[in-house]
């Protein structure tokens, strides 16, 4: 039986653009022995098998999903306080997606494959996302 995949969605706190997220992660990747980014979180995903079966981390930047990264693993990390945490290991490549509005939330959330925004076509990779207010208005009338 094939395990269906499942994604995660997470706010990129303090990031203004996809390029800003990429620059920050580049610094963190240089410190990692395998060259992968890691996002450390308090909670371990219960649906680990589905996430590791092809899932991605979808990043919310300024109120909308704008990019994703393939999840390549989950690692246990014990903090200085002795508490077990989960490091979500991410492939280095950030893939821009069509924008999808998201309200603020804490932590991460599961994202079903059918609810995930599609990747931007290669010809549109360098486009800036729509302003949040315009994207919200277009979403409200069903255009995006």
DOMAR-98606 format. One record per residue (C-alpha): x negated, y, z negated. Coordinates in nm, 2 decimals. Layout:
! DOMAR-98606
> X:Y:Z
...
! end
This chain:
! DOMAR-98606
> 0.00:0.00:0.00
> -0.13:0.34:0.10
> -0.13:0.61:-0.18
> 0.04:0.93:-0.06
> -0.16:1.24:-0.11
> -0.07:1.54:-0.33
> -0.22:1.89:-0.36
> -0.29:2.13:-0.64
> -0.22:2.51:-0.63
> -0.42:2.75:-0.85
> -0.45:3.12:-0.89
> -0.79:3.26:-0.80
> -0.81:3.51:-1.09
> -1.02:3.82:-1.02
> -1.05:3.75:-0.65
> -0.92:4.01:-0.40
> -0.99:3.82:-0.08
> -1.08:3.48:0.06
> -1.43:3.61:0.13
> -1.46:3.72:-0.23
> -1.37:3.36:-0.34
> -1.62:3.22:-0.10
> -1.90:3.45:-0.22
> -1.83:3.36:-0.59
> -1.82:2.99:-0.51
> -2.15:3.01:-0.31
> -2.32:3.13:-0.63
> -2.17:2.84:-0.83
> -2.26:2.59:-0.56
> -2.62:2.69:-0.57
> -2.63:2.58:-0.93
> -2.47:2.24:-0.85
> -2.69:1.94:-0.76
> -2.45:1.82:-0.49
> -2.37:2.16:-0.34
> -1.99:2.13:-0.43
> -1.78:2.38:-0.61
> -1.61:2.29:-0.94
> -1.32:2.43:-1.11
> -1.30:2.33:-1.48
> -0.96:2.30:-1.63
> -0.82:2.19:-1.96
> -0.57:1.94:-1.83
> -0.66:1.62:-1.64
> -0.41:1.56:-1.35
> -0.19:1.26:-1.43
> -0.14:1.20:-1.06
> -0.52:1.15:-1.00
> -0.48:0.88:-0.74
> -0.26:1.09:-0.52
> -0.49:1.39:-0.54
> -0.79:1.19:-0.45
> -0.61:1.04:-0.15
> -0.67:1.35:0.06
> -0.54:1.63:-0.16
> -0.66:1.99:-0.15
> -0.67:2.29:-0.39
> -0.46:2.57:-0.25
> -0.58:2.91:-0.37
> -0.34:3.19:-0.45
> -0.50:3.53:-0.40
> -0.31:3.85:-0.46
> 0.03:3.68:-0.48
> 0.00:3.44:-0.18
> -0.16:3.11:-0.09
> -0.44:3.21:0.16
> -0.68:2.92:0.16
> -0.75:2.56:0.06
> -1.04:2.34:-0.02
> -1.05:1.96:0.00
> -1.07:1.79:-0.34
> -1.35:1.54:-0.34
> -1.34:1.42:-0.70
> -1.26:1.47:-1.07
> -1.52:1.47:-1.33
> -1.51:1.46:-1.71
> -1.68:1.76:-1.88
> -1.72:1.80:-2.25
> -1.73:2.16:-2.35
> -1.95:2.31:-2.62
> -1.65:2.29:-2.85
> -1.64:1.91:-2.80
> -1.31:1.92:-2.60
> -1.27:1.70:-2.29
> -1.20:1.89:-1.97
> -1.16:1.81:-1.61
> -1.39:1.95:-1.34
> -1.21:1.95:-1.01
> -1.48:1.89:-0.75
> -1.42:2.08:-0.43
> -1.57:2.05:-0.08
> -1.78:2.36:0.01
> -1.56:2.47:0.31
> -1.27:2.71:0.24
> -1.00:2.66:0.51
> -0.77:2.96:0.56
> -0.40:2.89:0.56
> -0.09:3.07:0.67
> 0.02:3.29:0.38
> 0.28:3.16:0.14
> 0.41:3.37:-0.15
> 0.36:3.25:-0.50
> 0.47:3.40:-0.83
> 0.21:3.42:-1.11
> 0.16:3.10:-1.32
> -0.10:2.97:-1.56
> -0.32:2.67:-1.49
> -0.26:2.46:-1.18
> 0.06:2.31:-1.03
> 0.12:2.01:-0.81
> 0.20:2.09:-0.45
> 0.38:1.84:-0.23
> 0.23:1.79:0.12
> 0.55:1.90:0.28
> 0.55:2.22:0.08
> 0.19:2.32:0.16
> 0.14:2.60:0.42
> -0.03:2.49:0.74
> -0.39:2.58:0.82
> -0.45:2.89:1.04
> -0.53:2.80:1.40
> -0.90:2.84:1.48
> -0.83:3.15:1.69
> -0.68:3.33:1.38
> -0.94:3.24:1.12
> -1.08:3.59:1.09
> -0.74:3.76:1.04
> -0.67:3.95:0.72
> -0.35:3.83:0.54
> -0.04:4.05:0.55
> 0.00:4.29:0.27
> 0.19:4.12:-0.02
> 0.49:4.35:0.01
> 0.53:4.29:0.38
> 0.48:3.92:0.34
> 0.75:3.92:0.07
> 1.00:4.11:0.29
> 0.93:3.88:0.59
> 0.97:3.57:0.36
> 1.30:3.71:0.22
> 1.45:3.72:0.57
> 1.31:3.39:0.67
> 1.04:3.50:0.92
> 0.75:3.34:0.74
! end
